[in-house]
Amino acid sequence: MAAFFTKVGYKCTAEWKEEIVFFDPSITNAPVTNGVTIAAAVFPDGAPARLSPDRDPREVFADWLIDPKNPWFTRNIANRVWAWLVGRGIIQEPDDIRPDNPPSNPELLALLERELIASHYDLKHLYRLILNSKTYQLSCIPGPTAPRATPTSHTILSAGWTRRC
């Protein structure tokens, strides 16, 4: 990961707490371990990266990050937005996304991922989709005919009244 951030320069600004970070092909901040420079760039999934000297390595990393073949980023963003709006992630805890922590509703998460990719990672589109859904429109106060809460009822959001705001 460090190889993606090696050709970074910094400029000070008039604001004491602000700094401009920019791509500077003339410098190398390559990490050195026991006198040996580590230059091989590897993506978090283990795939080797090809870095050209005239392109910002951070752009290469960002392109890999939002590639539709990379399920982790899109899944993470969709789950976090759902958790921010609804109060509980489709994968609970929202920052614990791993293969052995399955989503409570895999079809919903897959739909949100597809929508996010189709909209070219437009978060406004994702917010609009969730906020206009019937699930979000339900109140957190159970209706008079709703069944009593059970230990697993936190995954069922159909017992609420429609919000009247």
MDAnalysis code that builds the backbone (N, CA, C; Angstrom):
import MDAnalysis as mda
import numpy as np

u = mda.Universe.empty(495, n_residues=165, atom_resindex=np.repeat(np.arange(165), 3), trajectory=True)
u.add_TopologyAttr("name", ["N", "CA", "C"] * 165)
u.add_TopologyAttr("resid", np.arange(1, 166))
u.add_TopologyAttr("resname", ["MET", "ALA", "ALA", "PHE", "PHE", "THR", "LYS", "VAL", "GLY", "TYR", "LYS", "CYS", "THR", "ALA", "GLU", "TRP", "LYS", "GLU", "GLU", "ILE", "VAL", "PHE", "PHE", "ASP", "PRO", "SER", "ILE", "THR", "ASN", "ALA", "PRO", "VAL", "THR", "ASN", "GLY", "VAL", "THR", "ILE", "ALA", "ALA", "ALA", "VAL", "PHE", "PRO", "ASP", "GLY", "ALA", "PRO", "ALA", "ARG", "LEU", "SER", "PRO", "ASP", "ARG", "ASP", "PRO", "ARG", "GLU", "VAL", "PHE", "ALA", "ASP", "TRP", "LEU", "ILE", "ASP", "PRO", "LYS", "ASN", "PRO", "TRP", "PHE", "THR", "ARG", "ASN", "ILE", "ALA", "ASN", "ARG", "VAL", "TRP", "ALA", "TRP", "LEU", "VAL", "GLY", "ARG", "GLY", "ILE", "ILE", "GLN", "GLU", "PRO", "ASP", "ASP", "ILE", "ARG", "PRO", "ASP", "ASN", "PRO", "PRO", "SER", "ASN", "PRO", "GLU", "LEU", "LEU", "ALA", "LEU", "LEU", "GLU", "ARG", "GLU", "LEU", "ILE", "ALA", "SER", "HIS", "TYR", "ASP", "LEU", "LYS", "HIS", "LEU", "TYR", "ARG", "LEU", "ILE", "LEU", "ASN", "SER", "LYS", "THR", "TYR", "GLN", "LEU", "SER", "CYS", "ILE", "PRO", "GLY", "PRO", "THR", "ALA", "PRO", "ARG", "ALA", "THR", "PRO", "THR", "SER", "HIS", "THR", "ILE", "LEU", "SER", "ALA", "GLY", "TRP", "THR", "ARG", "ARG", "CYS"])
u.atoms.positions = np.array([
    [0.817, -1.198, 0.000],
    [0.000, 0.000, 0.000],
    [0.860, 1.262, 0.000],
    [2.001, 1.226, 0.660],
    [2.820, 2.428, 0.765],
    [3.311, 2.894, -0.604],
    [3.474, 1.972, -1.547],
    [3.977, 2.341, -2.874],
    [3.015, 3.267, -3.610],
    [1.744, 3.250, -3.268],
    [0.766, 4.122, -3.921],
    [0.873, 5.573, -3.442],
    [1.580, 5.802, -2.357],
    [1.659, 7.134, -1.768],
    [3.104, 7.641, -1.690],
    [3.967, 7.139, -2.580],
    [5.383, 7.504, -2.515],
    [5.714, 8.818, -3.206],
    [5.035, 9.177, -4.253],
    [5.372, 10.385, -5.014],
    [4.432, 11.528, -4.642],
    [4.431, 11.847, -3.372],
    [3.531, 12.856, -2.838],
    [4.345, 14.031, -2.333],
    [3.952, 15.218, -2.749],
    [4.576, 16.436, -2.273],
    [3.591, 17.229, -1.433],
    [4.110, 18.131, -0.634],
    [3.278, 18.939, 0.262],
    [3.608, 20.414, 0.085],
    [2.578, 21.244, 0.142],
    [2.756, 22.698, 0.104],
    [2.019, 23.294, 1.296],
    [2.657, 24.238, 1.926],
    [2.001, 24.948, 3.026],
    [1.101, 26.030, 2.450],
    [0.102, 26.391, 3.199],
    [-0.802, 27.472, 2.807],
    [-0.790, 28.543, 3.884],
    [-1.535, 29.595, 3.653],
    [-1.621, 30.675, 4.643],
    [-2.347, 30.219, 5.903],
    [-3.187, 29.202, 5.775],
    [-3.918, 28.654, 6.933],
    [-2.989, 27.706, 7.680],
    [-2.821, 27.888, 8.962],
    [-1.860, 27.112, 9.739],
    [-2.178, 25.614, 9.791],
    [-3.435, 25.245, 9.660],
    [-3.800, 23.835, 9.789],
    [-4.094, 23.187, 8.441],
    [-3.714, 23.831, 7.366],
    [-4.039, 23.330, 6.042],
    [-2.756, 23.067, 5.263],
    [-2.797, 22.015, 4.458],
    [-1.656, 21.643, 3.651],
    [-2.169, 21.106, 2.321],
    [-1.500, 21.424, 1.233],
    [-1.889, 20.928, -0.073],
    [-1.033, 19.704, -0.389],
    [-1.684, 18.601, -0.705],
    [-1.000, 17.359, -1.069],
    [-1.116, 17.218, -2.574],
    [-0.001, 16.978, -3.259],
    [-0.023, 16.903, -4.712],
    [0.925, 15.826, -5.217],
    [0.732, 15.413, -6.459],
    [1.586, 14.427, -7.124],
    [2.854, 15.119, -7.603],
    [3.987, 14.602, -7.182],
    [5.276, 15.155, -7.596],
    [6.141, 14.007, -8.120],
    [6.249, 13.865, -9.452],
    [7.006, 12.740, -10.006],
    [8.506, 12.813, -9.744],
    [9.000, 13.967, -9.332],
    [10.441, 14.114, -9.128],
    [10.926, 13.568, -7.785],
    [10.028, 13.362, -6.834],
    [10.456, 12.871, -5.521],
    [10.001, 11.447, -5.303],
    [10.672, 10.790, -4.414],
    [10.296, 9.432, -4.035],
    [10.380, 9.324, -2.532],
    [9.286, 8.963, -1.937],
    [9.233, 8.709, -0.500],
    [9.097, 7.214, -0.268],
    [9.753, 6.429, -1.108],
    [9.618, 4.976, -1.033],
    [10.100, 4.480, 0.327],
    [9.347, 3.565, 0.928],
    [9.755, 3.046, 2.237],
    [11.036, 2.223, 2.120],
    [11.905, 2.361, 3.102],
    [13.162, 1.631, 3.119],
    [13.158, 0.704, 4.318],
    [13.458, -0.573, 4.069],
    [13.519, -1.562, 5.132],
    [14.891, -2.221, 5.099],
    [15.659, -2.102, 6.155],
    [17.011, -2.666, 6.247],
    [17.879, -2.249, 5.068],
    [17.759, -0.999, 4.646],
    [18.575, -0.496, 3.556],
    [18.089, -0.865, 2.166],
    [16.982, -1.615, 2.052],
    [16.454, -2.035, 0.760],
    [15.159, -1.271, 0.498],
    [15.085, -0.627, -0.650],
    [13.887, 0.128, -1.006],
    [12.808, -0.826, -1.488],
    [11.609, -0.699, -0.935],
    [10.471, -1.529, -1.331],
    [9.697, -0.755, -2.385],
    [9.680, -1.256, -3.623],
    [9.042, -0.513, -4.705],
    [7.861, -1.244, -5.322],
    [7.639, -2.483, -4.969],
    [6.555, -3.248, -5.579],
    [5.216, -2.784, -5.026],
    [4.350, -2.374, -5.933],
    [3.007, -1.950, -5.528],
    [2.057, -3.134, -5.657],
    [1.343, -3.400, -4.582],
    [0.404, -4.521, -4.557],
    [-0.917, -4.011, -4.006],
    [-2.020, -4.337, -4.701],
    [-3.344, -3.954, -4.225],
    [-3.704, -4.783, -2.989],
    [-4.650, -4.331, -2.173],
    [-5.016, -5.089, -0.973],
    [-5.495, -6.512, -1.244],
    [-5.994, -6.791, -2.451],
    [-6.425, -8.158, -2.754],
    [-5.270, -9.050, -3.193],
    [-4.040, -8.503, -3.231],
    [-2.862, -9.291, -3.582],
    [-2.432, -9.174, -5.029],
    [-3.211, -8.539, -5.871],
    [-2.865, -8.385, -7.284],
    [-1.754, -7.344, -7.432],
    [-0.775, -7.626, -8.283],
    [0.290, -6.635, -8.486],
    [-0.221, -5.441, -9.287],
    [0.328, -4.275, -8.997],
    [-0.075, -3.049, -9.692],
    [1.046, -2.602, -10.619],
    [0.655, -2.070, -11.760],
    [1.626, -1.500, -12.695],
    [1.576, 0.018, -12.552],
    [2.673, 0.577, -12.099],
    [2.746, 2.015, -11.897],
    [3.665, 2.622, -12.947],
    [3.144, 3.596, -13.684],
    [3.983, 4.303, -14.654],
    [4.547, 5.544, -13.974],
    [5.742, 5.965, -14.368],
    [6.367, 7.103, -13.683],
    [5.657, 8.438, -13.886],
    [4.857, 8.560, -14.955],
    [4.211, 9.846, -15.229],
    [2.775, 9.934, -14.721],
    [2.279, 8.885, -14.075],
    [0.904, 8.885, -13.568],
    [0.911, 8.805, -12.049],
    [0.012, 9.538, -11.436],
    [-0.109, 9.543, -9.982],
    [-0.516, 8.149, -9.503],
    [0.289, 7.500, -8.656],
    [-0.060, 6.158, -8.172],
    [-1.362, 6.128, -7.377],
    [-1.733, 7.263, -6.787],
    [-2.994, 7.317, -6.044],
    [-4.183, 7.167, -6.980],
    [-4.052, 7.654, -8.229],
    [-5.114, 7.472, -9.230],
    [-5.263, 6.004, -9.591],
    [-4.150, 5.285, -9.699],
    [-4.192, 3.846, -9.991],
    [-4.928, 3.121, -8.867],
    [-4.612, 3.492, -7.633],
    [-5.285, 2.877, -6.486],
    [-6.777, 3.215, -6.472],
    [-7.113, 4.466, -6.753],
    [-8.525, 4.884, -6.775],
    [-9.290, 4.167, -7.875],
    [-8.668, 3.969, -9.039],
    [-9.325, 3.231, -10.122],
    [-9.602, 1.791, -9.710],
    [-8.646, 1.161, -9.017],
    [-8.857, -0.202, -8.537],
    [-9.971, -0.225, -7.495],
    [-9.998, 0.795, -6.643],
    [-10.961, 0.842, -5.556],
    [-12.395, 0.858, -6.064],
    [-12.678, 1.628, -7.107],
    [-14.060, 1.744, -7.598],
    [-14.337, 0.841, -8.797],
    [-13.447, -0.098, -9.070],
    [-13.679, -1.055, -10.146],
    [-14.863, -1.954, -9.764],
    [-15.831, -2.156, -10.674],
    [-16.983, -3.016, -10.349],
    [-16.595, -4.451, -9.966],
    [-15.392, -4.891, -10.347],
    [-14.942, -6.234, -9.960],
    [-14.494, -6.287, -8.499],
    [-14.318, -5.137, -7.872],
    [-13.916, -5.072, -6.467],
    [-15.181, -4.930, -5.615],
    [-15.661, -6.014, -5.004],
    [-16.926, -5.940, -4.270],
    [-16.833, -5.235, -2.928],
    [-15.668, -5.098, -2.361],
    [-15.555, -4.619, -0.989],
    [-15.896, -3.147, -0.840],
    [-15.422, -2.302, -1.730],
    [-15.667, -0.869, -1.603],
    [-17.148, -0.545, -1.763],
    [-17.755, -1.057, -2.828],
    [-19.166, -0.766, -3.088],
    [-20.049, -1.317, -1.972],
    [-19.747, -2.509, -1.521],
    [-20.519, -3.121, -0.431],
    [-20.388, -2.290, 0.842],
    [-19.195, -1.821, 1.110],
    [-18.949, -1.027, 2.305],
    [-19.707, 0.297, 2.254],
    [-19.649, 1.006, 1.131],
    [-20.338, 2.294, 1.009],
    [-21.853, 2.110, 1.129],
    [-22.404, 1.117, 0.406],
    [-23.848, 0.881, 0.457],
    [-24.293, 0.543, 1.881],
    [-23.534, -0.282, 2.577],
    [-23.885, -0.669, 3.937],
    [-23.785, 0.512, 4.901],
    [-22.764, 1.335, 4.743],
    [-22.603, 2.490, 5.632],
    [-23.715, 3.521, 5.427],
    [-24.071, 3.783, 4.186],
    [-25.158, 4.732, 3.938],
    [-26.454, 4.197, 4.540],
    [-26.737, 2.911, 4.345],
    [-27.936, 2.294, 4.945],
    [-27.894, 2.449, 6.462],
    [-26.744, 2.170, 7.070],
    [-26.628, 2.265, 8.532],
    [-26.817, 3.702, 9.012],
    [-26.266, 4.681, 8.302],
    [-26.436, 6.085, 8.700],
    [-27.900, 6.488, 8.671],
    [-28.633, 6.011, 7.664],
    [-30.014, 6.439, 7.495],
    [-31.000, 5.635, 8.337],
    [-30.796, 4.342, 8.450],
    [-31.767, 3.475, 9.118],
    [-31.386, 3.227, 10.576],
    [-30.120, 3.368, 10.892],
    [-29.699, 3.166, 12.267],
    [-29.038, 1.834, 12.514],
    [-29.096, 0.936, 11.555],
    [-28.474, -0.384, 11.675],
    [-28.064, -0.825, 10.281],
    [-26.860, -1.328, 10.152],
    [-26.371, -1.763, 8.854],
    [-27.010, -3.068, 8.402],
    [-27.013, -3.289, 7.106],
    [-27.452, -4.577, 6.571],
    [-26.460, -5.635, 7.019],
    [-25.205, -5.258, 7.097],
    [-24.172, -6.061, 7.751],
    [-23.857, -5.319, 9.039],
    [-24.070, -5.984, 10.152],
    [-23.879, -5.343, 11.448],
    [-22.605, -5.881, 12.063],
    [-21.783, -5.145, 12.469],
    [-21.443, -3.753, 12.534],
    [-21.064, -3.242, 11.140],
    [-21.360, -1.981, 10.852],
    [-21.080, -1.455, 9.510],
    [-19.613, -1.491, 9.103],
    [-18.701, -1.471, 10.045],
    [-17.286, -1.515, 9.690],
    [-16.683, -2.908, 9.829],
    [-17.520, -3.927, 9.929],
    [-17.049, -5.308, 10.080],
    [-17.492, -6.142, 8.874],
    [-17.051, -5.734, 7.692],
    [-17.428, -6.450, 6.474],
    [-16.334, -7.459, 6.157],
    [-16.692, -8.715, 6.273],
    [-15.787, -9.823, 5.984],
    [-16.614, -11.012, 5.548],
    [-15.999, -11.996, 4.934],
    [-16.777, -13.127, 4.409],
    [-17.583, -13.895, 5.455],
    [-17.106, -13.972, 6.693],
    [-17.835, -14.746, 7.700],
    [-18.796, -13.897, 8.539],
    [-19.119, -12.683, 8.088],
    [-20.135, -11.848, 8.722],
    [-21.178, -11.523, 7.648],
    [-22.147, -12.415, 7.438],
    [-23.071, -12.250, 6.311],
    [-24.089, -11.132, 6.533],
    [-24.598, -10.566, 5.439],
    [-25.639, -9.539, 5.565],
    [-26.960, -10.153, 6.002],
    [-27.782, -9.368, 6.700],
    [-29.098, -9.854, 7.124],
    [-30.051, -9.954, 5.935],
    [-29.813, -9.165, 4.886],
    [-30.632, -9.214, 3.679],
    [-29.699, -9.093, 2.468],
    [-29.144, -10.225, 2.000],
    [-28.164, -10.171, 0.920],
    [-28.721, -9.600, -0.381],
    [-30.017, -9.840, -0.658],
    [-30.616, -9.331, -1.892],
    [-30.679, -7.801, -1.875],
    [-31.021, -7.225, -0.728],
    [-31.079, -5.777, -0.602],
    [-29.696, -5.158, -0.775],
    [-28.702, -5.743, -0.141],
    [-27.346, -5.225, -0.258],
    [-26.846, -5.338, -1.699],
    [-27.157, -6.439, -2.363],
    [-26.763, -6.608, -3.768],
    [-27.444, -5.565, -4.647],
    [-28.714, -5.271, -4.379],
    [-29.424, -4.246, -5.144],
    [-28.784, -2.871, -4.946],
    [-28.468, -2.527, -3.713],
    [-27.836, -1.240, -3.440],
    [-26.458, -1.148, -4.106],
    [-25.713, -2.248, -4.111],
    [-24.416, -2.273, -4.783],
    [-24.582, -2.045, -6.281],
    [-25.533, -2.751, -6.892],
    [-25.762, -2.593, -8.342],
    [-26.178, -1.168, -8.672],
    [-27.046, -0.589, -7.867],
    [-27.494, 0.780, -8.103],
    [-26.338, 1.780, -7.972],
    [-25.482, 1.553, -7.002],
    [-24.352, 2.443, -6.800],
    [-23.383, 2.372, -7.980],
    [-23.129, 1.181, -8.484],
    [-22.253, 1.024, -9.646],
    [-22.902, 1.616, -10.886],
    [-24.195, 1.344, -11.092],
    [-24.897, 1.850, -12.281],
    [-24.959, 3.372, -12.292],
    [-24.994, 3.997, -11.119],
    [-25.048, 5.461, -11.048],
    [-23.657, 6.080, -11.002],
    [-22.618, 5.273, -11.241],
    [-21.226, 5.733, -11.220],
    [-20.865, 6.338, -9.866],
    [-21.274, 5.640, -8.805],
    [-20.967, 5.999, -7.430],
    [-21.540, 7.359, -7.040],
    [-22.733, 7.647, -7.529],
    [-23.437, 8.879, -7.171],
    [-24.168, 8.642, -5.848],
    [-23.641, 9.198, -4.775],
    [-24.235, 8.974, -3.456],
    [-25.612, 9.610, -3.341],
    [-25.841, 10.687, -4.053],
    [-27.158, 11.326, -4.027],
    [-28.225, 10.350, -4.547],
    [-27.883, 9.597, -5.580],
    [-28.803, 8.595, -6.115],
    [-29.094, 7.521, -5.064],
    [-28.049, 7.062, -4.375],
    [-28.230, 6.035, -3.357],
    [-29.077, 6.553, -2.196],
    [-28.820, 7.771, -1.757],
    [-29.631, 8.366, -0.692],
    [-31.090, 8.469, -1.132],
    [-31.313, 8.939, -2.344],
    [-32.678, 9.089, -2.848],
    [-33.395, 7.738, -2.877],
    [-32.685, 6.702, -3.312],
    [-33.265, 5.360, -3.383],
    [-33.685, 4.868, -1.999],
    [-32.828, 5.049, -1.015],
    [-33.137, 4.574, 0.337],
    [-34.207, 5.442, 0.993],
    [-34.073, 6.756, 0.869],
    [-35.017, 7.653, 1.541],
    [-36.422, 7.551, 0.976],
    [-36.568, 7.176, -0.284],
    [-37.892, 7.013, -0.879],
    [-38.447, 5.598, -0.738],
    [-37.709, 4.714, -0.089],
    [-38.173, 3.337, 0.074],
    [-39.229, 3.239, 1.174],
    [-40.056, 2.242, 1.085],
    [-41.086, 2.027, 2.101],
    [-40.452, 1.690, 3.448],
    [-39.344, 0.974, 3.419],
    [-38.662, 0.615, 4.662],
    [-38.252, 1.854, 5.435],
    [-37.682, 2.835, 4.752],
    [-37.270, 4.060, 5.431],
    [-38.479, 4.870, 5.881],
    [-39.578, 4.809, 5.133],
    [-40.768, 5.588, 5.461],
    [-41.478, 5.074, 6.711],
    [-41.181, 3.841, 7.123],
    [-41.824, 3.304, 8.316],
    [-41.290, 3.982, 9.571],
    [-42.150, 4.107, 10.561],
    [-41.763, 4.704, 11.822],
    [-41.056, 3.666, 12.678],
    [-40.252, 4.133, 13.617],
    [-39.596, 3.203, 14.537],
    [-40.513, 2.834, 15.700],
    [-41.670, 3.489, 15.798],
    [-42.644, 3.177, 16.845],
    [-43.583, 2.107, 16.306],
    [-43.659, 0.957, 16.945],
    [-44.519, -0.112, 16.414],
    [-45.996, 0.268, 16.487],
    [-46.733, -0.200, 15.504],
    [-48.171, 0.040, 15.468],
    [-48.890, -0.802, 16.501],
    [-50.203, -0.540, 16.724],
    [-50.951, -1.259, 17.765],
    [-51.141, -2.744, 17.430],
    [-51.071, -3.113, 16.157],
    [-51.275, -4.518, 15.799],
    [-49.961, -5.241, 15.549],
    [-48.843, -4.587, 15.811],
    [-47.536, -5.191, 15.551],
    [-47.249, -6.277, 16.583],
    [-46.598, -7.350, 16.167],
    [-46.228, -8.386, 17.129],
    [-45.181, -7.863, 18.107],
    [-45.138, -8.475, 19.275],
    [-44.172, -8.054, 20.285],
    [-42.761, -8.354, 19.789],
    [-41.817, -7.582, 20.270],
    [-40.430, -7.733, 19.844],
    [-39.859, -9.072, 20.289],
    [-39.075, -9.647, 19.428],
    [-38.355, -10.881, 19.734],
    [-36.865, -10.589, 19.549],
    [-36.011, -11.473, 20.017],
    [-34.574, -11.204, 19.883],
    [-34.109, -11.003, 18.438],
    [-34.820, -11.562, 17.458],
    [-34.390, -11.418, 16.061],
    [-35.241, -10.423, 15.288],
    [-36.167, -9.729, 15.959],
    [-37.052, -8.814, 15.236],
    [-36.347, -7.558, 14.749],
    [-35.099, -7.338, 15.165],
    [-34.376, -6.153, 14.697],
    [-34.103, -6.222, 13.198],
    [-34.207, -7.413, 12.606],
    [-33.958, -7.529, 11.166],
    [-35.231, -7.339, 10.362],
    [-36.383, -7.268, 11.032],
    [-37.656, -7.097, 10.335],
    [-38.144, -5.681, 10.588],
    [-38.295, -4.903, 9.530],
    [-38.678, -3.506, 9.682],
    [-40.093, -3.255, 9.177],
    [-40.950, -4.255, 9.211],
    [-42.275, -4.095, 8.628],
    [-43.354, -3.826, 9.666],
    [-43.004, -3.659, 10.934],
    [-44.014, -3.526, 11.962],
    [-44.319, -2.077, 12.317],
    [-43.772, -1.120, 11.606],
    [-43.950, 0.283, 11.990],
    [-45.054, 0.977, 11.210],
    [-45.440, 2.145, 11.692],
    [-46.401, 2.995, 10.992],
    [-45.673, 3.784, 9.910],
    [-46.401, 4.232, 8.934],
    [-45.833, 5.106, 7.924],
    [-45.628, 6.482, 8.526],
    [-44.492, 7.084, 8.260],
    [-44.210, 8.427, 8.802],
    [-45.117, 9.452, 8.168],
    [-45.630, 10.347, 8.954],
    [-46.483, 11.443, 8.466],
    [-45.790, 12.743, 8.869],
    [-44.880, 13.210, 8.055],
    [-44.123, 14.424, 8.394],
    [-44.580, 15.598, 7.586],
])
